[in-house]
Amino acid sequence: MSEPLRYLCICADDFGMSAGINSAVLDLAEQGRISATSAMVRREVWLAGARMLRRLDPARFDAGLHLDLTRPAHAGGAEPGLGGLIARTYTRTVFAPGVQADIRDQLTRFEDAMGRAPAFVDGHRHVHQFPVVRELLVEEIARRYAGSPPWIRSTAPGLRQGPDRLKARIIHSLGGSRLNALAAKRGIPTSSRLLGVYDFSGDIEQHERRLSDWLSACRTGDVLMCHPSAGIAPGDPHGGARLREYTALLGLRLEAAGGSERIELAPLSQTLRQA
């Protein structure tokens, strides 16, 4: 009898935000520690990173768009708070034509730099699921990629217990179910559940324990998001956490994580094709 097998997509977010993030993502991809990355195509080092990202085999690695609607006012500046965007989208006072133009521009920038469509779309700070944004995003994906749409990341919580479960539930409550329903209506695939939510606190040992818990809980179709970096960029509030994540992922040993079941890394686009 063959050993039970679970396929997991480990996705590094924020590619293009800094040179340290790009370096960590490319290193982890080449070592087979991650199977996807989502790119911020309006950030400073996206184009430099894209030249190296194109070298990865798209059949073995998913490169997607990390929809970025809370960019700093100037390069190296702090990101604005998320509350204003949440308020404008939930009251539907956000300027919808501007959001639509931004979505289209970011998809085009990805296509121009990579020479292909994104394998998936998600959102920096999960903005892709907010009201107005989700409707415009799903409509643009359906229009632009009618024959073979990229998958969309679901924010459905992956853990039912643990100290970070409340944050995961709050994230999903900001529009996750509505986004999944819209995508299903238009025939756009989505991931199953989201692992990797935490408050960016703790030391390396604590993060290794979190990683072990997420791996133990994973199911085929899930995405485990991560935020590794090989260096700390000035002004990055999560710089220390990024370094810890990078170190923990470098030591990742899947063969010891699944218990009686084997876990294998795979890009989610490949998993969905096999389903």
HELIX and SHEET records of a PDB file:
HELIX    1   1 ALA A   19  GLU A   30  1                                  12    
HELIX    2   2 TRP A   46  LEU A   53  1                                   8    
HELIX    3   3 GLY A   83  TYR A   90  1                                   8    
HELIX    4   4 ALA A   96  MET A  114  1                                  19    
HELIX    5   5 HIS A  124  GLN A  129  5                                   6    
HELIX    6   6 VAL A  133  ARG A  144  1                                  12    
HELIX    7   7 ARG A  165  SER A  173  1                                   9    
HELIX    8   8 GLY A  176  LYS A  185  1                                  10    
HELIX    9   9 ILE A  204  ALA A  217  1                                  14    
HELIX   10  10 GLY A  239  LEU A  250  1                                  12    
HELIX   11  11 LEU A  254  ALA A  256  5                                   3    
HELIX   12  12 LEU A  268  GLN A  274  1                                   7    
SHEET    1   A 7 TRP A 151  ILE A 152  0                                        
SHEET    2   A 7 PHE A 120  GLY A 123  1                                        
SHEET    3   A 7 ASP A  62  LEU A  67  1                                        
SHEET    4   A 7 ALA A  36  ALA A  39  1                                        
SHEET    5   A 7 LEU A   5  PHE A  15  1                                        
SHEET    6   A 7 VAL A 223  CYS A 226  1                                        
SHEET    7   A 7 LEU A 194  LEU A 195  1                                        
SHEET    1   B 6 TRP A 151  ILE A 152  0                                        
SHEET    2   B 6 PHE A 120  GLY A 123  1                                        
SHEET    3   B 6 ASP A  62  LEU A  67  1                                        
SHEET    4   B 6 ALA A  36  ALA A  39  1                                        
SHEET    5   B 6 LEU A   5  PHE A  15  1                                        
SHEET    6   B 6 ARG A 262  LEU A 265  1                                        
END                                                                             
